[in-house]
Amino acid sequence: MGPYALLFLFLALLLLLLLLRALRGSGGPPSPFAADARRPPAPLVTDKAARRAVLKTVFSADKVPAELDAVVVGSGIGGLAAAALLAKVGRRVLVLEQHGKLGGCCHTFTEKGFEFDSGIHYVGQMQEGSLSRFLVDQLTEGQLEWARLPPSYDAVVLGEPGGGRTYRIHSGKEEYFRRLKEQFPGEEAAVDEFERLVKSTGRGAMVVVILKMLPRALATLLCRSGLLPRLSPFCRLAPRSLKDVVDGLTANPELRAVLSYIFPTYGTVPSRVSFAMHSILVNHFLHGAWYPKGGAGEIAFHTIPVIRKAGGDVLGKAPVQRILLDSQGRACGVSVKKGQDLVNIFAPVIISDAGIFNTYERLLPAEARALPEIRSQLRAATHGEGGFTVFVGVNGSREELGLEPVNYFVYSGSDLDAIMNRYLASSREEAPKNIPLLFITCPSTKDPTWEMRHPGKSTLAIVTFAKYEWFEEWKDEQVKKRGDDYEDLKKAFVDAIMQVVFKLYPRIEDRIEYISGGTPLTHQHYIASPKGEIYGVDHTIARLQAEAIVAVRAQTAVPNLYLTGQDLCMGGFMGALQGALICASAILKRNLYVDVVRLRKRTQATNAKKRD
């Protein structure tokens, strides 16, 4: 056996040991998954006062619990889930949210009697028995219920609705691809190869978690060994763009578009995103799509009580101004603005769900920002694209208006990169004329409790991308008082968007009671995204490389300061939730993935015995 073969064998054995270590549970603190927390779901709470008591608790110094174990900055699912995991082992955690409504992108709001979701439109992998569903059930004690969307949950329109071609996306591990073949006769080989690549790459996505949870030195050694691309399809395809892979499968421009259609759910165009990232999303929805019964606000509504039960709290209107460091440079607390005063809150652990840019550039003092590891992470990160959302309230039921529980992805052409790049290169005056894509969804049709809660009313949400720079001129102006020029620019976008929506749903045109546009500045104000980005740090090819995955970890260069949420792992609801699991694992010094898998196996075995 030659020296290179011996080296390869040694590295393979080392990799095996590393993986065994990563996948092994540990002793130390108790696990948040020691026992099944689920209980029969209680009736939906519709009383406004009862909901406000959970979701709109305002910060004041006298509400801060004594003897805190941790403070979390931000109440998105990444912050709430990390806090809940710690609370489930008895830790007293305070979550601080700058906005008045708790939940981050999971919060809902009401305007003129119409209820709108701020960011959750649908979630995959929530089928009974899935690990994702089991995890969410544990965090919410089984109180969060999900409604399954129809088998054909997404539709892709290439061209104008009514004039272009519409392709349907179907749920099912085999059905998804079989229906694509039916819609693209003669392209069976391309679809088969896409299926093979997506499934093999998606199965290896756990490598992201392993690399972030292994000790840094070992993870770095593993990256440098050259073994990862040999052993992991995920790592092998991570350097290739979605566009590169799909273009190599077929010359059919419409099939290329349909295979790439879901890129708005992570926010990066096909030529700039890793095929590995795209595979994660396709796999995520293979079994179908779900929506929270009662609306997205139910996510926070059922997670916050878990935190409070352990003696912690979740408080809004609590803008954190800075992270406090002790004389040795360790994070020891936060400073919160209350009126004209600053309230200092101290805890041995500080967790940020505010994103890398906010955490490092705005909250840390200059001496911490200068640390080489933090400077390196900031140099590698880029802001994701901003978003523009139109919220529409309509008088009438879904049946009267012809609305569907289907998400429409409407593209102005089949070359997705070309139409997106032309749009993003536009001036702000020309941009409304060049909008390349719309995501059109009707929350009121997805929620089986909607008609009981809001009879005779319907809602739509329409999302597209928009550059922060188009609206940056008004960033320092007060919300809702940014002047006529800002309102005129917003109206130009809203009008252009609605002309397309009316072609899809013509019956709504004369029955609209409320309509409002949200720009990147809206996102900046309500969810504190630095440049109005929807998914935090941009999901470029570079972000999915093994070395980059290792570089951004829950543990930061500042002792006692941890990251959670989508910038730690990846964007979206499930990405932010994975960030929380990684973060809590680092704090508790145990592998919570192993713990939740073991608990699920135990409960499945117990339930099987009961059935026998």
Buried (B, 14 or more C-beta within 10 A) or exposed (E): EEEEEEEBEEBBEBBEEBBEBBBEBBEEBEBBBEEBBBEEBEEBBEEEEEBEEBBBBEBBEEEBBEEBBBBBBBBBBBBBBBBBBBBBBEBBBBBBBBBBBBBBBBBBBEBEEBBBBBBBBBBBBBBEEBEBBBBBBBBBBBBBBBBBBBBBBBBBBBBEBEEBEBBBBBBEEEBBBEBBBEBBEEBBEBBBBBBEBBBBBBBBBBBBBBBBBBEBEBBBBBBEBEBBBEBBBBBBBBBBBBBBBBBEBBEBBBBBBBBBBBBBBBBBBBBBBBBBBBBBBBBBBBBBBBBBBBBBBBBBBBBBBBBBEBBBBBBBBBBBBBBBBEEEBBBBBBBBBBEEEEBEBEBEBBBBBBBBBBBBEBBBEEEBBEBEBBEEBBEBBBBBBBBBBBBBBBBBBBEBBEBBBBBBBBBBBBBBBEBBBBBBEBEBEEBBEBBBBBBBBBBBBBBBBBBEBBEEBBBBBBBBBBBBBBBBBBBEEEEEEBEEEBEEBBBBBBEBBBEBBBBBBEEBEEEBBBBBBBBBBBBBBBBBBBBBBBBBBBBBBBBBBBEBBBBBBBBBBBEBBBBBBBBBBBBBBBBBBBBBBBBBBBBBEBBBBBBBBBBBEEBEEEEEEEEE
